[in-house]
């Protein structure tokens, strides 16, 4: 418990600096481009349109919900959180290498470094969520109480993938093999996590249960419950149980790894 309190306290004390560094990281990425921040949103929008054309127009696999929500909303509700999770599964697993100057020169608290990157891409994610909501209303969908699940999904996604990023970054700093492993798993996780297929349409009970222990599937399901299905996530109790188990295990693993390796990482880098 003392380790967890240390992780939280070290970030709270540097909260303004963490937020400013997150903004600086975004500005640095946009530097040198005439359109600047536009490119943060252009790539995700192009990906969404390409997947929509390939799946609904080309393969004719998409259909509207029973409430009349078009397929593109279902697709967007899965891909938009995936863009955030993909970054956390990629760069987020070796943020100490990305921000090595904070580790070696400034001696910044290690627990706060993944937060810098998480906030920077979360700002972009918030913009994409606004785009998702705009598309929702443009498609003629009504203001609905189920939309309240989106902030819940955003919060759970941010906290879970912060813990994941801190844990994997510590391990990646010690061994590049772990970093290579995470890079290898990114693409399979996309295709096996229900981002572009409906987990509940598989018709294989045991496989659906296993996929409910995948946090990527859980987050995408929350967004789709809010935007497309207009249902509550707790109507899928197995999804709640699966995510809760993985969340608790990740929290424990983060604490153990941080306690054992936090002092070694600066020396390794």
C-alpha positions in Angstrom: 0.0 0.0 0.0 2.9 2.4 0.7 4.2 1.8 -2.8 0.8 2.7 -4.3 0.6 5.8 -2.2 4.1 6.8 -3.3 3.1 6.4 -6.9 0.0 8.6 -6.5 1.7 11.2 -4.3 4.7 11.7 -6.5 2.3 12.5 -9.4 0.0 14.7 -7.4 2.9 16.9 -6.2 4.1 17.3 -9.9 0.6 17.5 -11.4 1.1 20.9 -13.1 4.5 20.0 -14.4 3.1 16.7 -15.8 0.3 18.4 -17.6 2.6 21.1 -19.0 5.0 18.4 -20.3 2.1 16.5 -21.9 1.1 19.7 -23.8 4.8 20.3 -24.7 5.0 16.7 -26.1 2.0 17.3 -28.3 3.4 20.7 -29.5 6.7 19.0 -30.3 4.9 16.4 -32.4 3.0 19.1 -34.3 6.1 21.3 -34.8 7.2 21.8 -38.4 3.8 20.9 -39.9 1.8 23.7 -41.4 -1.5 22.1 -40.4 -0.1 21.2 -37.0 -2.7 19.5 -34.8 -4.9 18.6 -37.8 -2.7 15.6 -38.4 -3.5 14.1 -35.0 -7.1 13.6 -36.2 -6.6 13.1 -40.0 -5.0 9.7 -39.7 -7.8 8.2 -37.4 -10.5 9.6 -39.6 -8.9 8.1 -42.7 -8.6 4.7 -41.0 -12.3 4.8 -40.0 -13.4 5.6 -43.5 -11.2 2.9 -45.0 -12.5 0.3 -42.6 -16.1 1.4 -43.1 -15.7 1.1 -46.9 -14.0 -2.2 -46.7 -16.4 -3.8 -44.2 -19.8 -2.4 -45.1 -19.5 -1.4 -48.7 -17.0 -4.1 -49.8 -17.7 -7.1 -47.6 -21.3 -6.0 -46.7 -20.8 -7.2 -43.1 -22.3 -4.2 -41.2 -25.9 -3.6 -40.3 -27.8 -1.0 -38.3 -28.8 -1.5 -34.6 -32.4 -2.2 -33.5 -32.6 1.5 -32.7 -31.6 2.6 -36.2 -28.0 3.5 -35.4 -25.9 3.1 -38.6 -23.0 0.6 -38.7 -20.4 3.4 -39.0 -21.2 4.4 -35.4 -20.5 0.8 -34.3 -17.2 0.9 -36.1 -16.2 4.3 -34.8 -17.1 3.3 -31.2 -14.5 0.5 -31.4 -11.8 2.2 -33.4 -11.6 5.5 -31.6 -10.7 3.9 -28.2 -8.5 1.5 -30.0 -6.3 4.4 -31.4 -5.6 5.4 -27.8 -5.0 1.8 -26.6 -2.8 1.2 -29.6 -0.5 4.1 -28.6 -0.3 2.8 -25.1 0.5 -0.7 -26.3 3.2 0.8 -28.6 5.0 3.8 -27.4 3.4 3.5 -24.0 5.4 0.4 -23.2 8.7 2.1 -23.4 8.1 5.7 -22.4 11.2 5.8 -20.2 13.2 5.5 -23.4 11.1 8.2 -25.1 11.6 10.6 -22.1 15.0 9.4 -21.1 16.1 13.0 -20.4 13.6 13.1 -17.6 15.1 10.0 -16.0 18.8 10.8 -16.4 19.1 14.6 -16.3 16.1 15.9 -14.4 15.5 12.9 -12.1 11.7 13.2 -12.6 9.6 10.7 -10.6 9.3 7.6 -12.7 5.7 7.1 -11.9 4.8 10.4 -13.5 6.5 9.8 -16.9 3.9 7.4 -18.3 1.2 9.9 -17.2 2.8 12.6 -19.4 2.4 10.4 -22.5 -1.0 9.1 -21.4 -2.3 12.7 -21.0 -0.8 13.9 -24.3 -2.6 11.2 -26.4 -5.7 11.4 -24.2 -6.1 15.0 -25.3 -6.3 13.7 -28.9 -8.7 11.0 -27.8 -11.0 13.6 -26.3 -11.1 15.4 -29.7 -11.9 12.1 -31.4 -14.7 11.5 -28.8 -16.2 14.9 -29.7 -16.0 13.8 -33.3 -17.8 10.5 -32.4 -20.6 12.4 -30.6 -20.9 14.8 -33.5 -21.3 11.9 -35.9 -23.8 10.3 -33.5 -26.1 13.4 -33.6 -25.5 13.9 -37.4 -26.8 10.4 -37.9 -30.0 11.5 -36.3 -29.6 9.7 -32.9 -31.2 11.2 -29.9 -29.7 12.4 -26.7 -29.7 9.3 -24.5 -28.8 8.5 -20.9 -26.6 5.6 -22.1 -24.1 8.2 -23.4 -23.0 8.7 -19.8 -21.0 5.5 -20.1 -18.5 7.3 -22.4 -16.9 9.3 -19.6 -16.8 6.1 -17.5 -15.1 4.2 -20.4 -12.6 7.0 -20.9 -11.7 7.1 -17.2 -11.3 3.3 -16.9 -9.3 3.2 -20.1 -6.9 5.9 -18.9 -6.3 4.4 -15.5 -5.9 0.8 -16.7 -3.5 1.7 -19.5 -1.5 4.0 -17.2 -0.9 1.0 -14.9 -0.1 -1.1 -18.0 2.3 1.5 -19.3 4.1 2.0 -16.0 4.5 -1.8 -15.6 5.6 -2.6 -19.1 7.9 0.5 -19.3 9.8 -0.7 -16.3 10.2 -4.2 -17.7 11.1 -2.8 -21.1 13.8 -0.6 -19.6 15.4 -3.7 -18.0 15.0 -6.0 -21.0 14.5 -5.0 -24.7 13.1 -8.4 -25.3 9.9 -7.4 -23.5 9.6 -4.3 -25.6 10.0 -6.4 -28.8 7.3 -8.8 -27.4 4.8 -6.0 -26.9 5.5 -4.6 -30.4 4.9 -8.1 -31.8 1.5 -8.5 -29.9 0.0 -5.2 -31.0 -1.4 -6.3 -34.3 -2.7 -9.7 -33.1 -4.5 -7.9 -30.2 -6.3 -5.7 -32.7 -7.6 -8.6 -34.7 -8.5 -10.7 -31.7 -10.1 -8.1 -29.4 -13.4 -7.5 -31.0 -12.5 -4.1 -32.5 -13.9 -5.0 -35.9 -16.2 -7.9 -35.0 -19.0 -8.3 -32.4 -17.8 -10.6 -29.6 -21.3 -11.5 -28.7 -22.1 -12.7 -32.2 -19.5 -15.5 -32.2 -21.9 -18.1 -30.9 -19.1 -19.8 -29.0 -19.8 -19.3 -25.2 -16.4 -20.3 -23.9 -14.6 -18.1 -26.4 -16.8 -15.1 -25.6 -16.1 -15.6 -21.9 -12.3 -15.6 -22.6 -12.5 -12.5 -24.6 -14.3 -10.7 -21.8 -11.0 -10.9 -19.9 -9.4 -8.8 -22.6 -9.5 -5.1 -21.4 -9.4 -3.9 -25.0 -12.7 -5.8 -25.7 -14.2 -4.4 -22.5 -13.4 -0.8 -23.3 -14.7 -1.1 -26.9 -17.9 -2.7 -25.5 -18.6 0.2 -23.2 -18.3 2.7 -26.1 -20.6 0.5 -28.2 -23.1 0.1 -25.4 -23.3 3.9 -25.2 -23.3 4.8 -28.9 -24.8 1.9 -30.8 -26.7 -0.6 -28.6 -28.1 1.9 -26.0 -27.6 -0.6 -23.3 -25.7 -0.6 -20.0 -22.4 -2.4 -19.7 -23.5 -4.1 -16.5 -26.1 -6.0 -18.6 -23.0 -8.0 -19.6 -21.9 -9.2 -16.1 -19.2 -11.4 -17.4 -17.6 -8.4 -19.0 -17.6 -6.6 -15.6 -16.1 -9.6 -13.9 -13.4 -10.1 -16.5 -12.3 -6.5 -16.5 -12.3 -6.3 -12.7 -10.1 -9.4 -12.4 -7.6 -8.1 -15.0 -7.6 -4.6 -13.5 -6.8 -6.0 -10.0 -4.1 -8.3 -11.3 -2.5 -5.4 -13.3 -2.6 -3.1 -10.2 -0.8 -5.7 -8.1 1.7 -6.4 -10.8 2.4 -2.7 -11.2 3.1 -2.3 -7.5 5.4 -5.3 -7.3 7.3 -4.4 -10.5 7.6 -0.7 -9.4 8.8 -1.6 -5.9 11.5 -4.0 -7.2 12.8 -2.2 -10.3 12.2 1.6 -9.9 15.7 2.2 -8.5 17.4 0.1 -11.1 15.9 1.8 -14.2 17.9 5.1 -14.1 21.1 3.1 -13.9 20.0 0.9 -16.8 19.1 3.9 -19.0 
